[in-house]
Every structure is written in structure tokens, then in C-alpha cells.
Amino acid sequence: MIFPVLFISGAEIAFIVFIVLMVFGADKVPEMARGLGKTMKQIRHATDDIKKEITKSADKQGIDVKDFKKSIDQVKEDVDQITGPIKRQF
């Protein structure tokens, strides 16, 4: 499933990048990008840790995570089938 990125076109993204360069300057943008990259890495690491803890806890309680995930995926498919025609109308 492909998610639109906030309904922003390529020209709008280029305009935003241009504005960022004008406001912060070319020397600050790489520094900001590094900081953003580090933050994203920390968030990804934290979510991985949470997933591991949930899986570990489920294993201790005897819950099969794969069956649970299959059930959730089935519910998602059912919801998509029901809401599909409604989404197409809009």
C-alpha cells in the first residue's frame, strides 16, 4: 500500500527546500539533516525495542504473535473491503 506524502507534489517540495535554504543557509542544512537522521535512528531503535519487549512478554504468556498478527491483517482486509467503495466515491 502506497501512502501519499501529505498530497505534496514535486514542485511544492522543491519550493519548500528552496525556502529552507533561504531561511537557514546552505551551511546549516547539512547539520540539520544530520540531527534529523540521528533522531529518526533513535526513534527506530526505540520502536524496535518496544516490539522486542512485546514479543518477549507475549512468548512468556504463551500467546502466539503470528496468529494474532494474522487475525489483525484479516480484520484490516475486511475493513478495506467495506470502506473501498466509500473511498472511491470521494
mmCIF file as gemmi writes it, N, C-alpha and C atoms, coordinates in Angstrom:
data_model
loop_
_atom_site.group_PDB
_atom_site.id
_atom_site.type_symbol
_atom_site.label_atom_id
_atom_site.label_alt_id
_atom_site.label_comp_id
_atom_site.label_asym_id
_atom_site.label_entity_id
_atom_site.label_seq_id
_atom_site.pdbx_PDB_ins_code
_atom_site.Cartn_x
_atom_site.Cartn_y
_atom_site.Cartn_z
_atom_site.occupancy
_atom_site.B_iso_or_equiv
_atom_site.pdbx_formal_charge
_atom_site.auth_seq_id
_atom_site.auth_asym_id
_atom_site.pdbx_PDB_model_num
ATOM 1 N N . MET Axp A 1 ? 0.842 -1.17 0 1 0 ? 1 A 1
ATOM 2 C CA . MET Axp A 1 ? 0 0 0 1 0 ? 1 A 1
ATOM 3 C C . MET Axp A 1 ? 0.888 1.234 0 1 0 ? 1 A 1
ATOM 4 N N . ILE Axp A 2 ? 0.665 2.127 -0.935 1 0 ? 2 A 1
ATOM 5 C CA . ILE Axp A 2 ? 1.46 3.34 -1.055 1 0 ? 2 A 1
ATOM 6 C C . ILE Axp A 2 ? 0.667 4.492 -0.45 1 0 ? 2 A 1
ATOM 7 N N . PHE Axp A 3 ? 1.321 5.21 0.456 1 0 ? 3 A 1
ATOM 8 C CA . PHE Axp A 3 ? 0.675 6.344 1.105 1 0 ? 3 A 1
ATOM 9 C C . PHE Axp A 3 ? 1.146 7.634 0.45 1 0 ? 3 A 1
ATOM 10 N N . PRO Axp A 4 ? 0.232 8.516 0.106 1 0 ? 4 A 1
ATOM 11 C CA . PRO Axp A 4 ? 0.657 9.808 -0.438 1 0 ? 4 A 1
ATOM 12 C C . PRO Axp A 4 ? 1.336 10.625 0.654 1 0 ? 4 A 1
ATOM 13 N N . VAL Axp A 5 ? 2.382 11.331 0.282 1 0 ? 5 A 1
ATOM 14 C CA . VAL Axp A 5 ? 3.136 12.117 1.257 1 0 ? 5 A 1
ATOM 15 C C . VAL Axp A 5 ? 2.457 13.469 1.407 1 0 ? 5 A 1
ATOM 16 N N . LEU Axp A 6 ? 1.429 13.501 2.22 1 0 ? 6 A 1
ATOM 17 C CA . LEU Axp A 6 ? 0.712 14.726 2.537 1 0 ? 6 A 1
ATOM 18 C C . LEU Axp A 6 ? 0.215 15.452 1.292 1 0 ? 6 A 1
ATOM 19 N N . PHE Axp A 7 ? -0.006 14.722 0.215 1 0 ? 7 A 1
ATOM 20 C CA . PHE Axp A 7 ? -0.531 15.287 -1.024 1 0 ? 7 A 1
ATOM 21 C C . PHE Axp A 7 ? 0.328 16.443 -1.527 1 0 ? 7 A 1
ATOM 22 N N . ILE Axp A 8 ? 1.642 16.301 -1.456 1 0 ? 8 A 1
ATOM 23 C CA . ILE Axp A 8 ? 2.575 17.342 -1.889 1 0 ? 8 A 1
ATOM 24 C C . ILE Axp A 8 ? 3.208 16.906 -3.211 1 0 ? 8 A 1
ATOM 25 N N . SER Axp A 9 ? 3.216 17.796 -4.192 1 0 ? 9 A 1
ATOM 26 C CA . SER Axp A 9 ? 3.812 17.482 -5.49 1 0 ? 9 A 1
ATOM 27 C C . SER Axp A 9 ? 5.308 17.789 -5.465 1 0 ? 9 A 1
ATOM 28 N N . GLY Axp A 10 ? 5.988 17.411 -6.529 1 0 ? 10 A 1
ATOM 29 C CA . GLY Axp A 10 ? 7.428 17.642 -6.625 1 0 ? 10 A 1
ATOM 30 C C . GLY Axp A 10 ? 7.778 19.118 -6.625 1 0 ? 10 A 1
ATOM 31 N N . ALA Axp A 11 ? 6.968 19.922 -7.31 1 0 ? 11 A 1
ATOM 32 C CA . ALA Axp A 11 ? 7.234 21.365 -7.352 1 0 ? 11 A 1
ATOM 33 C C . ALA Axp A 11 ? 7.091 21.99 -5.961 1 0 ? 11 A 1
ATOM 34 N N . GLU Axp A 12 ? 6.122 21.525 -5.199 1 0 ? 12 A 1
ATOM 35 C CA . GLU Axp A 12 ? 5.934 22.064 -3.847 1 0 ? 12 A 1
ATOM 36 C C . GLU Axp A 12 ? 7.091 21.666 -2.939 1 0 ? 12 A 1
ATOM 37 N N . ILE Axp A 13 ? 7.581 20.446 -3.099 1 0 ? 13 A 1
ATOM 38 C CA . ILE Axp A 13 ? 8.735 20.007 -2.303 1 0 ? 13 A 1
ATOM 39 C C . ILE Axp A 13 ? 9.953 20.851 -2.65 1 0 ? 13 A 1
ATOM 40 N N . ALA Axp A 14 ? 10.172 21.105 -3.943 1 0 ? 14 A 1
ATOM 41 C CA . ALA Axp A 14 ? 11.298 21.942 -4.368 1 0 ? 14 A 1
ATOM 42 C C . ALA Axp A 14 ? 11.177 23.347 -3.784 1 0 ? 14 A 1
ATOM 43 N N . PHE Axp A 15 ? 9.969 23.884 -3.764 1 0 ? 15 A 1
ATOM 44 C CA . PHE Axp A 15 ? 9.747 25.208 -3.192 1 0 ? 15 A 1
ATOM 45 C C . PHE Axp A 15 ? 10.07 25.227 -1.699 1 0 ? 15 A 1
ATOM 46 N N . ILE Axp A 16 ? 9.648 24.183 -0.989 1 0 ? 16 A 1
ATOM 47 C CA . ILE Axp A 16 ? 9.935 24.09 0.448 1 0 ? 16 A 1
ATOM 48 C C . ILE Axp A 16 ? 11.434 24.008 0.694 1 0 ? 16 A 1
ATOM 49 N N . VAL Axp A 17 ? 12.139 23.2 -0.115 1 0 ? 17 A 1
ATOM 50 C CA . VAL Axp A 17 ? 13.599 23.09 0.027 1 0 ? 17 A 1
ATOM 51 C C . VAL Axp A 17 ? 14.247 24.449 -0.236 1 0 ? 17 A 1
ATOM 52 N N . PHE Axp A 18 ? 13.769 25.151 -1.238 1 0 ? 18 A 1
ATOM 53 C CA . PHE Axp A 18 ? 14.296 26.488 -1.545 1 0 ? 18 A 1
ATOM 54 C C . PHE Axp A 18 ? 14.11 27.432 -0.362 1 0 ? 18 A 1
ATOM 55 N N . ILE Axp A 19 ? 12.942 27.426 0.231 1 0 ? 19 A 1
ATOM 56 C CA . ILE Axp A 19 ? 12.659 28.294 1.38 1 0 ? 19 A 1
ATOM 57 C C . ILE Axp A 19 ? 13.56 27.929 2.563 1 0 ? 19 A 1
ATOM 58 N N . VAL Axp A 20 ? 13.727 26.622 2.801 1 0 ? 20 A 1
ATOM 59 C CA . VAL Axp A 20 ? 14.6 26.177 3.901 1 0 ? 20 A 1
ATOM 60 C C . VAL Axp A 20 ? 16.026 26.668 3.664 1 0 ? 20 A 1
ATOM 61 N N . LEU Axp A 21 ? 16.511 26.558 2.43 1 0 ? 21 A 1
ATOM 62 C CA . LEU Axp A 21 ? 17.853 27.05 2.124 1 0 ? 21 A 1
ATOM 63 C C . LEU Axp A 21 ? 17.968 28.557 2.344 1 0 ? 21 A 1
ATOM 64 N N . MET Axp A 22 ? 16.935 29.291 1.973 1 0 ? 22 A 1
ATOM 65 C CA . MET Axp A 22 ? 16.965 30.741 2.141 1 0 ? 22 A 1
ATOM 66 C C . MET Axp A 22 ? 16.925 31.139 3.62 1 0 ? 22 A 1
ATOM 67 N N . VAL Axp A 23 ? 16.144 30.422 4.416 1 0 ? 23 A 1
ATOM 68 C CA . VAL Axp A 23 ? 15.984 30.784 5.829 1 0 ? 23 A 1
ATOM 69 C C . VAL Axp A 23 ? 17.21 30.38 6.649 1 0 ? 23 A 1
ATOM 70 N N . PHE Axp A 24 ? 17.664 29.131 6.465 1 0 ? 24 A 1
ATOM 71 C CA . PHE Axp A 24 ? 18.729 28.617 7.324 1 0 ? 24 A 1
ATOM 72 C C . PHE Axp A 24 ? 20.113 28.722 6.707 1 0 ? 24 A 1
ATOM 73 N N . GLY Axp A 25 ? 20.212 28.844 5.427 1 0 ? 25 A 1
ATOM 74 C CA . GLY Axp A 25 ? 21.514 28.93 4.77 1 0 ? 25 A 1
ATOM 75 C C . GLY Axp A 25 ? 22.054 27.548 4.444 1 0 ? 25 A 1
ATOM 76 N N . ALA Axp A 26 ? 22.915 27.518 3.435 1 0 ? 26 A 1
ATOM 77 C CA . ALA Axp A 26 ? 23.448 26.25 2.939 1 0 ? 26 A 1
ATOM 78 C C . ALA Axp A 26 ? 24.356 25.564 3.963 1 0 ? 26 A 1
ATOM 79 N N . ASP Axp A 27 ? 24.963 26.329 4.863 1 0 ? 27 A 1
ATOM 80 C CA . ASP Axp A 27 ? 25.87 25.719 5.829 1 0 ? 27 A 1
ATOM 81 C C . ASP Axp A 27 ? 25.127 25.038 6.984 1 0 ? 27 A 1
ATOM 82 N N . LYS Axp A 28 ? 23.903 25.445 7.284 1 0 ? 28 A 1
ATOM 83 C CA . LYS Axp A 28 ? 23.136 24.861 8.389 1 0 ? 28 A 1
ATOM 84 C C . LYS Axp A 28 ? 22.32 23.646 7.974 1 0 ? 28 A 1
ATOM 85 N N . VAL Axp A 29 ? 21.966 23.534 6.696 1 0 ? 29 A 1
ATOM 86 C CA . VAL Axp A 29 ? 21.086 22.458 6.239 1 0 ? 29 A 1
ATOM 87 C C . VAL Axp A 29 ? 21.708 21.074 6.467 1 0 ? 29 A 1
ATOM 88 N N . PRO Axp A 30 ? 22.988 20.83 6.121 1 0 ? 30 A 1
ATOM 89 C CA . PRO Axp A 30 ? 23.556 19.505 6.402 1 0 ? 30 A 1
ATOM 90 C C . PRO Axp A 30 ? 23.567 19.163 7.892 1 0 ? 30 A 1
ATOM 91 N N . GLU Axp A 31 ? 23.82 20.176 8.714 1 0 ? 31 A 1
ATOM 92 C CA . GLU Axp A 31 ? 23.816 19.973 10.164 1 0 ? 31 A 1
ATOM 93 C C . GLU Axp A 31 ? 22.419 19.581 10.649 1 0 ? 31 A 1
ATOM 94 N N . MET Axp A 32 ? 21.403 20.251 10.11 1 0 ? 32 A 1
ATOM 95 C CA . MET Axp A 32 ? 20.019 19.934 10.474 1 0 ? 32 A 1
ATOM 96 C C . MET Axp A 32 ? 19.645 18.532 9.981 1 0 ? 32 A 1
ATOM 97 N N . ALA Axp A 33 ? 20.098 18.175 8.79 1 0 ? 33 A 1
ATOM 98 C CA . ALA Axp A 33 ? 19.802 16.849 8.237 1 0 ? 33 A 1
ATOM 99 C C . ALA Axp A 33 ? 20.441 15.761 9.086 1 0 ? 33 A 1
ATOM 100 N N . ARG Axp A 34 ? 21.666 15.985 9.548 1 0 ? 34 A 1
ATOM 101 C CA . ARG Axp A 34 ? 22.324 15.021 10.434 1 0 ? 34 A 1
ATOM 102 C C . ARG Axp A 34 ? 21.536 14.852 11.727 1 0 ? 34 A 1
ATOM 103 N N . GLY Axp A 35 ? 21.098 15.957 12.293 1 0 ? 35 A 1
ATOM 104 C CA . GLY Axp A 35 ? 20.309 15.896 13.529 1 0 ? 35 A 1
ATOM 105 C C . GLY Axp A 35 ? 19.002 15.15 13.317 1 0 ? 35 A 1
ATOM 106 N N . LEU Axp A 36 ? 18.35 15.414 12.184 1 0 ? 36 A 1
ATOM 107 C CA . LEU Axp A 36 ? 17.112 14.715 11.863 1 0 ? 36 A 1
ATOM 108 C C . LEU Axp A 36 ? 17.369 13.223 11.674 1 0 ? 36 A 1
ATOM 109 N N . GLY Axp A 37 ? 18.467 12.884 11.012 1 0 ? 37 A 1
ATOM 110 C CA . GLY Axp A 37 ? 18.824 11.474 10.821 1 0 ? 37 A 1
ATOM 111 C C . GLY Axp A 37 ? 19.076 10.759 12.14 1 0 ? 37 A 1
ATOM 112 N N . LYS Axp A 38 ? 19.784 11.423 13.052 1 0 ? 38 A 1
ATOM 113 C CA . LYS Axp A 38 ? 20.042 10.83 14.37 1 0 ? 38 A 1
ATOM 114 C C . LYS Axp A 38 ? 18.747 10.625 15.139 1 0 ? 38 A 1
ATOM 115 N N . THR Axp A 39 ? 17.857 11.607 15.055 1 0 ? 39 A 1
ATOM 116 C CA . THR Axp A 39 ? 16.571 11.49 15.741 1 0 ? 39 A 1
ATOM 117 C C . THR Axp A 39 ? 15.756 10.338 15.188 1 0 ? 39 A 1
ATOM 118 N N . MET Axp A 40 ? 15.727 10.201 13.862 1 0 ? 40 A 1
ATOM 119 C CA . MET Axp A 40 ? 14.983 9.101 13.241 1 0 ? 40 A 1
ATOM 120 C C . MET Axp A 40 ? 15.581 7.751 13.636 1 0 ? 40 A 1
ATOM 121 N N . LYS Axp A 41 ? 16.897 7.687 13.732 1 0 ? 41 A 1
ATOM 122 C CA . LYS Axp A 41 ? 17.565 6.449 14.145 1 0 ? 41 A 1
ATOM 123 C C . LYS Axp A 41 ? 17.176 6.091 15.577 1 0 ? 41 A 1
ATOM 124 N N . GLN Axp A 42 ? 17.134 7.078 16.458 1 0 ? 42 A 1
ATOM 125 C CA . GLN Axp A 42 ? 16.753 6.833 17.844 1 0 ? 42 A 1
ATOM 126 C C . GLN Axp A 42 ? 15.303 6.374 17.943 1 0 ? 42 A 1
ATOM 127 N N . ILE Axp A 43 ? 14.431 6.971 17.148 1 0 ? 43 A 1
ATOM 128 C CA . ILE Axp A 43 ? 13.019 6.572 17.16 1 0 ? 43 A 1
ATOM 129 C C . ILE Axp A 43 ? 12.883 5.142 16.657 1 0 ? 43 A 1
ATOM 130 N N . ARG Axp A 44 ? 13.586 4.811 15.574 1 0 ? 44 A 1
ATOM 131 C CA . ARG Axp A 44 ? 13.533 3.454 15.032 1 0 ? 44 A 1
ATOM 132 C C . ARG Axp A 44 ? 14.055 2.442 16.058 1 0 ? 44 A 1
ATOM 133 N N . HIS Axp A 45 ? 15.138 2.79 16.736 1 0 ? 45 A 1
ATOM 134 C CA . HIS Axp A 45 ? 15.705 1.906 17.755 1 0 ? 45 A 1
ATOM 135 C C . HIS Axp A 45 ? 14.715 1.712 18.91 1 0 ? 45 A 1
ATOM 136 N N . ALA Axp A 46 ? 14.059 2.788 19.322 1 0 ? 46 A 1
ATOM 137 C CA . ALA Axp A 46 ? 13.095 2.692 20.417 1 0 ? 46 A 1
ATOM 138 C C . ALA Axp A 46 ? 11.901 1.828 20.025 1 0 ? 46 A 1
ATOM 139 N N . THR Axp A 47 ? 11.401 1.984 18.797 1 0 ? 47 A 1
ATOM 140 C CA . THR Axp A 47 ? 10.265 1.153 18.372 1 0 ? 47 A 1
ATOM 141 C C . THR Axp A 47 ? 10.669 -0.309 18.249 1 0 ? 47 A 1
ATOM 142 N N . ASP Axp A 48 ? 11.892 -0.566 17.806 1 0 ? 48 A 1
ATOM 143 C CA . ASP Axp A 48 ? 12.365 -1.953 17.752 1 0 ? 48 A 1
ATOM 144 C C . ASP Axp A 48 ? 12.441 -2.56 19.147 1 0 ? 48 A 1
ATOM 145 N N . ASP Axp A 49 ? 12.913 -1.774 20.117 1 0 ? 49 A 1
ATOM 146 C CA . ASP Axp A 49 ? 12.972 -2.251 21.498 1 0 ? 49 A 1
ATOM 147 C C . ASP Axp A 49 ? 11.584 -2.556 22.044 1 0 ? 49 A 1
ATOM 148 N N . ILE Axp A 50 ? 10.624 -1.7 21.732 1 0 ? 50 A 1
ATOM 149 C CA . ILE Axp A 50 ? 9.25 -1.921 22.191 1 0 ? 50 A 1
ATOM 150 C C . ILE Axp A 50 ? 8.683 -3.184 21.574 1 0 ? 50 A 1
ATOM 151 N N . LYS Axp A 51 ? 8.929 -3.385 20.268 1 0 ? 51 A 1
ATOM 152 C CA . LYS Axp A 51 ? 8.452 -4.604 19.606 1 0 ? 51 A 1
ATOM 153 C C . LYS Axp A 51 ? 9.064 -5.849 20.239 1 0 ? 51 A 1
ATOM 154 N N . LYS Axp A 52 ? 10.348 -5.787 20.54 1 0 ? 52 A 1
ATOM 155 C CA . LYS Axp A 52 ? 11.019 -6.935 21.174 1 0 ? 52 A 1
ATOM 156 C C . LYS Axp A 52 ? 10.416 -7.231 22.54 1 0 ? 52 A 1
ATOM 157 N N . GLU Axp A 53 ? 10.147 -6.184 23.322 1 0 ? 53 A 1
ATOM 158 C CA . GLU Axp A 53 ? 9.568 -6.379 24.651 1 0 ? 53 A 1
ATOM 159 C C . GLU Axp A 53 ? 8.163 -6.97 24.567 1 0 ? 53 A 1
ATOM 160 N N . ILE Axp A 54 ? 7.37 -6.492 23.607 1 0 ? 54 A 1
ATOM 161 C CA . ILE Axp A 54 ? 6.019 -7.03 23.444 1 0 ? 54 A 1
ATOM 162 C C . ILE Axp A 54 ? 6.077 -8.494 23.043 1 0 ? 54 A 1
ATOM 163 N N . THR Axp A 55 ? 6.963 -8.825 22.104 1 0 ? 55 A 1
ATOM 164 C CA . THR Axp A 55 ? 7.107 -10.211 21.658 1 0 ? 55 A 1
ATOM 165 C C . THR Axp A 55 ? 7.589 -11.095 22.801 1 0 ? 55 A 1
ATOM 166 N N . LYS Axp A 56 ? 8.542 -10.603 23.566 1 0 ? 56 A 1
ATOM 167 C CA . LYS Axp A 56 ? 9.073 -11.371 24.69 1 0 ? 56 A 1
ATOM 168 C C . LYS Axp A 56 ? 7.99 -11.618 25.743 1 0 ? 56 A 1
ATOM 169 N N . SER Axp A 57 ? 7.21 -10.582 26.025 1 0 ? 57 A 1
ATOM 170 C CA . SER Axp A 57 ? 6.128 -10.694 27.002 1 0 ? 57 A 1
ATOM 171 C C . SER Axp A 57 ? 5.053 -11.661 26.519 1 0 ? 57 A 1
ATOM 172 N N . ALA Axp A 58 ? 4.727 -11.594 25.224 1 0 ? 58 A 1
ATOM 173 C CA . ALA Axp A 58 ? 3.721 -12.496 24.663 1 0 ? 58 A 1
ATOM 174 C C . ALA Axp A 58 ? 4.207 -13.943 24.702 1 0 ? 58 A 1
ATOM 175 N N . ASP Axp A 59 ? 5.493 -14.152 24.437 1 0 ? 59 A 1
ATOM 176 C CA . ASP Axp A 59 ? 6.044 -15.506 24.49 1 0 ? 59 A 1
ATOM 177 C C . ASP Axp A 59 ? 5.98 -16.073 25.91 1 0 ? 59 A 1
ATOM 178 N N . LYS Axp A 60 ? 6.235 -15.234 26.902 1 0 ? 60 A 1
ATOM 179 C CA . LYS Axp A 60 ? 6.17 -15.69 28.295 1 0 ? 60 A 1
ATOM 180 C C . LYS Axp A 60 ? 4.757 -16.089 28.694 1 0 ? 60 A 1
ATOM 181 N N . GLN Axp A 61 ? 3.765 -15.398 28.12 1 0 ? 61 A 1
ATOM 182 C CA . GLN Axp A 61 ? 2.377 -15.687 28.457 1 0 ? 61 A 1
ATOM 183 C C . GLN Axp A 61 ? 1.773 -16.754 27.551 1 0 ? 61 A 1
ATOM 184 N N . GLY Axp A 62 ? 2.548 -17.243 26.598 1 0 ? 62 A 1
ATOM 185 C CA . GLY Axp A 62 ? 2.078 -18.305 25.728 1 0 ? 62 A 1
ATOM 186 C C . GLY Axp A 62 ? 1.19 -17.826 24.589 1 0 ? 62 A 1
ATOM 187 N N . ILE Axp A 63 ? 1.279 -16.567 24.235 1 0 ? 63 A 1
ATOM 188 C CA . ILE Axp A 63 ? 0.488 -16.011 23.143 1 0 ? 63 A 1
ATOM 189 C C . ILE Axp A 63 ? 1.3 -16.126 21.859 1 0 ? 63 A 1
ATOM 190 N N . ASP Axp A 64 ? 0.672 -16.677 20.814 1 0 ? 64 A 1
ATOM 191 C CA . ASP Axp A 64 ? 1.344 -16.793 19.518 1 0 ? 64 A 1
ATOM 192 C C . ASP Axp A 64 ? 1.146 -15.497 18.745 1 0 ? 64 A 1
ATOM 193 N N . VAL Axp A 65 ? 2.207 -14.733 18.602 1 0 ? 65 A 1
ATOM 194 C CA . VAL Axp A 65 ? 2.149 -13.419 17.974 1 0 ? 65 A 1
ATOM 195 C C . VAL Axp A 65 ? 1.782 -13.533 16.498 1 0 ? 65 A 1
ATOM 196 N N . LYS Axp A 66 ? 2.243 -14.587 15.826 1 0 ? 66 A 1
ATOM 197 C CA . LYS Axp A 66 ? 1.97 -14.742 14.393 1 0 ? 66 A 1
ATOM 198 C C . LYS Axp A 66 ? 0.473 -14.933 14.139 1 0 ? 66 A 1
ATOM 199 N N . ASP Axp A 67 ? -0.189 -15.759 14.974 1 0 ? 67 A 1
ATOM 200 C CA . ASP Axp A 67 ? -1.627 -15.941 14.815 1 0 ? 67 A 1
ATOM 201 C C . ASP Axp A 67 ? -2.379 -14.643 15.086 1 0 ? 67 A 1
ATOM 202 N N . PHE Axp A 68 ? -1.929 -13.915 16.091 1 0 ? 68 A 1
ATOM 203 C CA . PHE Axp A 68 ? -2.549 -12.638 16.433 1 0 ? 68 A 1
ATOM 204 C C . PHE Axp A 68 ? -2.403 -11.649 15.282 1 0 ? 68 A 1
ATOM 205 N N . LYS Axp A 69 ? -1.211 -11.618 14.679 1 0 ? 69 A 1
ATOM 206 C CA . LYS Axp A 69 ? -0.961 -10.715 13.558 1 0 ? 69 A 1
ATOM 207 C C . LYS Axp A 69 ? -1.816 -11.105 12.352 1 0 ? 69 A 1
ATOM 208 N N . LYS Axp A 70 ? -1.985 -12.405 12.117 1 0 ? 70 A 1
ATOM 209 C CA . LYS Axp A 70 ? -2.835 -12.856 11.015 1 0 ? 70 A 1
ATOM 210 C C . LYS Axp A 70 ? -4.276 -12.405 11.235 1 0 ? 70 A 1
ATOM 211 N N . SER Axp A 71 ? -4.736 -12.477 12.464 1 0 ? 71 A 1
ATOM 212 C CA . SER Axp A 71 ? -6.1 -12.031 12.775 1 0 ? 71 A 1
ATOM 213 C C . SER Axp A 71 ? -6.255 -10.534 12.509 1 0 ? 71 A 1
ATOM 214 N N . ILE Axp A 72 ? -5.278 -9.759 12.896 1 0 ? 72 A 1
ATOM 215 C CA . ILE Axp A 72 ? -5.319 -8.31 12.676 1 0 ? 72 A 1
ATOM 216 C C . ILE Axp A 72 ? -5.308 -8.003 11.181 1 0 ? 72 A 1
ATOM 217 N N . ASP Axp A 73 ? -4.47 -8.712 10.423 1 0 ? 73 A 1
ATOM 218 C CA . ASP Axp A 73 ? -4.413 -8.497 8.978 1 0 ? 73 A 1
ATOM 219 C C . ASP Axp A 73 ? -5.75 -8.838 8.321 1 0 ? 73 A 1
ATOM 220 N N . GLN Axp A 74 ? -6.404 -9.892 8.809 1 0 ? 74 A 1
ATOM 221 C CA . GLN Axp A 74 ? -7.697 -10.271 8.262 1 0 ? 74 A 1
ATOM 222 C C . GLN Axp A 74 ? -8.735 -9.178 8.531 1 0 ? 74 A 1
ATOM 223 N N . VAL Axp A 75 ? -8.712 -8.618 9.721 1 0 ? 75 A 1
ATOM 224 C CA . VAL Axp A 75 ? -9.64 -7.533 10.052 1 0 ? 75 A 1
ATOM 225 C C . VAL Axp A 75 ? -9.365 -6.316 9.166 1 0 ? 75 A 1
ATOM 226 N N . LYS Axp A 76 ? -8.079 -5.996 8.929 1 0 ? 76 A 1
ATOM 227 C CA . LYS Axp A 76 ? -7.73 -4.877 8.05 1 0 ? 76 A 1
ATOM 228 C C . LYS Axp A 76 ? -8.282 -5.101 6.654 1 0 ? 76 A 1
ATOM 229 N N . GLU Axp A 77 ? -8.135 -6.312 6.128 1 0 ? 77 A 1
ATOM 230 C CA . GLU Axp A 77 ? -8.654 -6.622 4.799 1 0 ? 77 A 1
ATOM 231 C C . GLU Axp A 77 ? -10.172 -6.472 4.762 1 0 ? 77 A 1
ATOM 232 N N . ASP Axp A 78 ? -10.852 -6.942 5.8 1 0 ? 78 A 1
ATOM 233 C CA . ASP Axp A 78 ? -12.311 -6.813 5.863 1 0 ? 78 A 1
ATOM 234 C C . ASP Axp A 78 ? -12.735 -5.348 5.866 1 0 ? 78 A 1
ATOM 235 N N . VAL Axp A 79 ? -12.042 -4.527 6.64 1 0 ? 79 A 1
ATOM 236 C CA . VAL Axp A 79 ? -12.357 -3.101 6.709 1 0 ? 79 A 1
ATOM 237 C C . VAL Axp A 79 ? -12.097 -2.448 5.356 1 0 ? 79 A 1
ATOM 238 N N . ASP Axp A 80 ? -10.994 -2.818 4.694 1 0 ? 80 A 1
ATOM 239 C CA . ASP Axp A 80 ? -10.693 -2.254 3.377 1 0 ? 80 A 1
ATOM 240 C C . ASP Axp A 80 ? -11.753 -2.636 2.35 1 0 ? 80 A 1
ATOM 241 N N . GLN Axp A 81 ? -12.263 -3.849 2.434 1 0 ? 81 A 1
ATOM 242 C CA . GLN Axp A 81 ? -13.308 -4.273 1.502 1 0 ? 81 A 1
ATOM 243 C C . GLN Axp A 81 ? -14.591 -3.477 1.727 1 0 ? 81 A 1
ATOM 244 N N . ILE Axp A 82 ? -14.891 -3.197 2.976 1 0 ? 82 A 1
ATOM 245 C CA . ILE Axp A 82 ? -16.112 -2.46 3.292 1 0 ? 82 A 1
ATOM 246 C C . ILE Axp A 82 ? -15.969 -0.987 2.916 1 0 ? 82 A 1
ATOM 247 N N . THR Axp A 83 ? -14.82 -0.399 3.224 1 0 ? 83 A 1
ATOM 248 C CA . THR Axp A 83 ? -14.636 1.037 3.006 1 0 ? 83 A 1
ATOM 249 C C . THR Axp A 83 ? -14.146 1.367 1.605 1 0 ? 83 A 1
ATOM 250 N N . GLY Axp A 84 ? -13.739 0.369 0.826 1 0 ? 84 A 1
ATOM 251 C CA . GLY Axp A 84 ? -13.231 0.606 -0.529 1 0 ? 84 A 1
ATOM 252 C C . GLY Axp A 84 ? -14.175 1.405 -1.397 1 0 ? 84 A 1
ATOM 253 N N . PRO Axp A 85 ? -15.437 0.968 -1.54 1 0 ? 85 A 1
ATOM 254 C CA . PRO Axp A 85 ? -16.365 1.744 -2.381 1 0 ? 85 A 1
ATOM 255 C C . PRO Axp A 85 ? -16.621 3.153 -1.846 1 0 ? 85 A 1
ATOM 256 N N . ILE Axp A 86 ? -16.589 3.318 -0.549 1 0 ? 86 A 1
ATOM 257 C CA . ILE Axp A 86 ? -16.815 4.647 0.039 1 0 ? 86 A 1
ATOM 258 C C . ILE Axp A 86 ? -15.651 5.562 -0.302 1 0 ? 86 A 1
ATOM 259 N N . LYS Axp A 87 ? -14.421 5.048 -0.23 1 0 ? 87 A 1
ATOM 260 C CA . LYS Axp A 87 ? -13.245 5.859 -0.547 1 0 ? 87 A 1
ATOM 261 C C . LYS Axp A 87 ? -13.231 6.268 -2.013 1 0 ? 87 A 1
ATOM 262 N N . ARG Axp A 88 ? -13.672 5.369 -2.888 1 0 ? 88 A 1
ATOM 263 C CA . ARG Axp A 88 ? -13.675 5.672 -4.314 1 0 ? 88 A 1
ATOM 264 C C . ARG Axp A 88 ? -14.644 6.796 -4.659 1 0 ? 88 A 1
ATOM 265 N N . GLN Axp A 89 ? -15.705 6.941 -3.881 1 0 ? 89 A 1
ATOM 266 C CA . GLN Axp A 89 ? -16.678 7.995 -4.14 1 0 ? 89 A 1
ATOM 267 C C . GLN Axp A 89 ? -16.102 9.376 -3.866 1 0 ? 89 A 1
ATOM 268 N N . PHE Axp A 90 ? -15.18 9.454 -2.942 1 0 ? 90 A 1
ATOM 269 C CA . PHE Axp A 90 ? -14.613 10.738 -2.571 1 0 ? 90 A 1
ATOM 270 C C . PHE Axp A 90 ? -13.338 10.922 -3.309 1 0 ? 90 A 1
